[in-house]
Amino acid sequence: MTLTGQLGDVMKESARIALSYLRSRGAELELPVGDLKERGVHVHVPAGAIPKDGPSAGITMTTALASLLSGRAVRPDVAMTGEVSLTGRVLPIGGLKQKLLAASRLGITTAIVPKRNEPDLEEVPQEVLDGMTVFTVSDVREVLELALEPATTAVAA
């Protein structure tokens, strides 16, 4: 895997965890992970990314790589945040209120957040929550089910 751009060590670790998880669980997720051996993966984070936010990007990086492998597009109306463990657990993050406020300003209608951050939703203004469906998840499989378009509408790679 090649990692470029403004990647801090934490961001690189999130990308490595995402790739390791998919390699180990690819068969049960029906992903052609064998392709990863012959095919390189290049992850680029553009300038302006915040390296310390690397853990929060864990489920997003995992979803992006699963999309690449499956050919299934990521739903354009979904925002997500959450750290991911090597076993696929979705771990809590900081700054949930600010992240949901930003998503709302961008017109996002669906958000995927760690189940363990559920108490933090009380800090989010009700008008933001009223305009958004928020799913709380504890496992990457839930994230992929919610974030990826169904296989029947997959985009050819």
C-alpha positions in Angstrom: 0.0 0.0 0.0 1.3 3.4 -0.9 0.3 6.3 1.3 0.9 9.9 0.1 -0.1 13.5 0.8 -0.4 15.2 4.1 -0.6 11.9 6.1 0.5 11.9 9.7 1.4 8.7 11.4 -2.1 8.3 12.9 -3.7 8.7 9.5 -1.3 6.1 8.1 -2.2 3.7 10.9 -5.9 4.1 10.2 -5.3 3.2 6.5 -3.2 0.2 7.5 -5.9 -1.0 10.0 -8.6 -0.6 7.3 -6.6 -2.7 4.8 -5.7 -5.3 7.4 -9.3 -5.7 8.5 -10.5 -6.1 4.9 -7.7 -8.6 4.1 -8.7 -10.7 7.1 -12.5 -10.5 6.7 -12.8 -10.1 3.0 -14.1 -13.5 2.3 -17.0 -13.2 4.8 -17.7 -9.7 3.4 -17.8 -11.2 -0.1 -14.9 -8.9 -1.2 -12.3 -10.1 -3.7 -9.4 -9.4 -1.3 -7.1 -11.7 -3.3 -6.9 -8.8 -5.8 -5.0 -6.9 -3.1 -2.0 -9.2 -3.6 -1.6 -8.4 -7.3 -2.9 -4.9 -7.1 -1.4 -2.0 -5.2 -3.5 0.3 -3.1 -2.7 4.0 -3.1 -4.2 6.2 -0.4 -3.8 10.0 -0.9 -5.0 12.5 1.7 -5.0 16.0 0.1 -3.5 19.0 1.8 -5.9 20.5 4.3 -6.6 17.2 5.9 -6.1 17.2 9.6 -3.6 14.4 10.4 -4.7 14.1 14.1 -8.2 13.2 12.8 -6.8 9.9 11.5 -8.6 7.6 13.9 -11.9 9.3 13.1 -11.4 8.4 9.5 -11.1 4.7 10.2 -14.6 3.6 9.1 -14.4 6.0 6.1 -11.1 4.5 4.9 -12.5 1.0 5.4 -15.6 1.9 3.4 -13.6 3.5 0.6 -11.4 0.4 0.3 -14.5 -1.9 0.4 -16.1 0.2 -2.3 -12.9 -0.1 -4.5 -12.8 -3.9 -4.0 -16.6 -4.5 -4.5 -17.3 -2.0 -7.2 -20.2 -0.7 -5.1 -20.4 3.0 -4.8 -20.6 4.8 -1.5 -23.9 6.6 -1.0 -23.4 10.3 -1.7 -25.8 11.4 1.1 -23.8 9.7 3.9 -21.3 11.1 6.3 -19.4 8.9 8.7 -16.9 9.1 11.5 -15.4 6.4 13.8 -12.2 4.7 14.6 -12.0 1.0 13.6 -10.1 -1.8 15.3 -8.3 -4.7 13.7 -11.3 -6.8 14.6 -13.8 -4.4 13.0 -15.2 -2.8 16.1 -16.2 0.8 15.6 -14.6 2.8 18.4 -15.7 6.2 19.8 -14.3 9.5 18.5 -14.1 13.1 19.8 -15.9 16.2 18.4 -19.1 14.5 17.3 -21.2 17.7 17.8 -18.9 19.7 15.5 -18.8 16.9 12.9 -22.6 16.6 12.7 -22.9 20.4 12.6 -20.5 20.5 9.6 -22.3 17.6 7.9 -25.7 19.4 8.3 -24.3 22.6 6.8 -23.2 20.6 3.8 -26.7 19.1 3.4 -25.9 15.6 4.5 -29.0 13.7 5.4 -27.5 10.5 6.8 -24.7 10.1 9.4 -23.0 7.0 10.7 -21.4 7.3 14.1 -20.0 5.0 16.8 -22.6 3.5 19.1 -20.4 4.5 22.1 -20.8 8.1 21.1 -24.6 7.9 21.5 -24.6 10.0 24.7 -22.8 12.8 22.7 -25.9 13.2 20.5 -27.6 15.0 23.4 -25.2 17.9 22.7 -26.3 18.2 19.1 -28.9 20.9 18.4 -32.4 19.3 17.8 -32.8 21.0 14.5 -29.7 19.3 13.2 -30.9 15.9 14.4 -34.4 16.6 12.9 -32.8 17.1 9.4 -30.6 14.0 9.6 -30.9 10.3 10.1 -28.2 9.2 12.5 -27.2 5.5 12.7 -25.1 4.4 15.6 -23.0 1.3 14.8 -20.6 -0.9 16.7 -19.2 -3.1 13.8 -17.8 -2.3 10.4 -20.2 -4.7 8.7 -23.0 -2.4 9.8 -21.2 0.6 8.3 -20.7 -1.2 4.9 -24.4 -2.2 4.9 -25.5 1.4 5.4 -22.9 3.2 3.4 -22.5 1.2 0.2 -25.0 1.2 -2.6 -26.7 -2.2 -3.1 -24.8 -4.7 -5.3 -27.5 -4.5 -8.0 -26.7 -0.8 -8.6 -23.0 -1.2 -8.4 -20.8 1.0 -10.5 -18.4 -0.9 -12.8 -14.8 -0.4 -11.7 
